[in-house]
Amino acid sequence: MGTFIDVYPLDGVGNDSEAAEKQKKMVDNLTKQYLRAADFDIYNKNSSAIKKSLKRIRAFFLKSPEYYWQKIMQQSSEKQYEDSRFISCQVWIPVFTRFHKKEDYGTGQITEFEGLQVRIPNNPDAILQSQYGDYMRLPPKEERISHHFYSIVPRA
């Protein structure tokens, strides 16, 4: 099926770490409301019929997904990237659970990856540690699971 590449926008979240945390939490909460209001089938595939019905009832009482999406877009563009010391991808919760110093991304550096020259952040170690903790140590075998909703490996 080819290579899957994620491209996510980085938004400014301000110059003060406490304000950046508050901004991130606000957008995260709006995104959760959006996901609940949209009631995506992918999140319901392993749910019982009762749970699916309860989720649909909850979605009925929420505002439209478009309402929450517009709020997310408004909040995530409130602070300018150029004027912010801290940045984060605010439009998709699973991507960045934290905000990062903009200087850690910087203009990037060129490195080789599988024979290709690619641009990576100035300080990838700081970003990876902030996001995942000790990312150089494999998790226990039982925690090595996919976080995707699909499989591209044909089943025999």
N, C-alpha and C positions, 0 to 999 in steps of 0.2 A: 504494500500500500504506500510505500515511500516514507519519507521523513516527516514527522509532525513537529512544527515549530510554533511555539507560543510567542506572540508579540503583545505586550501589555503597555499601556501608557503610564508614565510616571507623573504624578500630580504634585504640585507644591502643597505642603501642609503647614507652612509657617516657619517661624524662626525660634520659637520657644517649644521645648520638648513636651511640656505639660499641655500647651494649646494644641500641638500636633497630635498628641494622644487623644485629646477630647474630640478633635476633628475626625480622626480615624474611627473612633467608636461611634460617632454620629452617623457617618457614612456606612459603616458596617451594619448598624441597626436598620438603616433604610434599605440596605441590600437584602437583609433577612426578610423584611416586610415585602419587598419586591418578589423574592422567591416564594414566599407563602401565598401572596396574591396571585402569582402566575400559576401556581399549582402544577408545575411541570410533571409530566408523566414519568420521566426518568427517576424522580425522587420517590415515586410511588410504586415502582415495579415489584418490590418485595413486601409491600404493605398488604395487610389483610383488607378485606372488603369493608369492614367497619372503620378501620383507620383511614382508608381512602375516602370514605363518606364523610368522616369527621373533618378531614383536611379540606374537602370541597366546601363544607358548611363554613369553616373558618374563612376560607378564601372569599366566600360570598359576602361576608361582613367587612372585609377589608376594602380599601379604595382600589381602583384599577391598577394593574401592573404599570401602566403608562405613567400614572401619577407618581409612583415611587421612583420610576426610572428618571423622570424629569427632576425630581428632588435630588437624586444621586448626582445627576449631571450638574445641577446648580451648585451643590455643595462641593463637589470635587473640582470645580473650576473657580471656586471662591478665592483661593490663594493662588497667586501667580508662581509658576515654577521658577522663573528667573529671580524672583524676590524672596524665595524660601530657602532656609538653611536645611530643612528636612523635607523629604519626598516619600511618596508611597504610591502604589497602584491602588486607587480607591474604588474603582468600578467593578472589581471582582474579588470578593472576600477570600476565596481559597488561595489566591496568588500570594499576597503579601499580608501576613498577619501582623506585621510590624511596619514602622516607618524607619527610614534610614537617613543618614547624613548625605546630603547631595554630593559632598566632596568625595565620598566613597565610590560614587559612580563616576564623577568627573567627566572628562571627555573620552575616557577609556584608554585601553592599551591593546595593541595587536598581539595576538598569540596564535600558535598553531593548534588546530583541533582536527584530528583525523585527516591530516593532509591539507586542510584549508586554513587560510589566514582569516581569523575572526577577531572582532572587537569585543573585549570583555571590560567590566568595570575596573576602575583604578585600584580598588581594594576589595576584590571578591571575597577574601577571607573574612573581613568584617561583616559583609552582607550575609554570607552563608552562616556565620556563627550567630548573628542576630536572629536570623530566620529559623535555623534548625538546631542550634546548640552545637554539640560535638559532632559535626557532619562527617568527620573523617573516620568515625567508628561505626561499623555496621550495627544496625539494631538487632535485637534477638530475632532468631529465625521466625518465630510466630508473629512478629510485628512487620515482617517484610511483605507487605501487601500492596497491591496496586490501588491508586486513588482515582482511577478512571472508571467510568461507567460502562466500559465496553472492552472487548477483547479482539485483537486483530489476528490472533493465532487460531487457525482452523482447528476444530476439535476432531479427533480421530474417531 
